[in-house]
């Protein structure tokens, strides 16, 4: 059970983290665009 949860969490991190990074980068780009 514990191992299965770890595998699920690892897969979640690998799939979700790039999307979160991309969204945060887009948000930063938008905020920078507003400042200029």
Secondary structure, DSSP 8 states (H G I E B T S, - for coil): -HHHHHHHHHHHHHHHHHHHHHHHHHHHHHHHHHH-
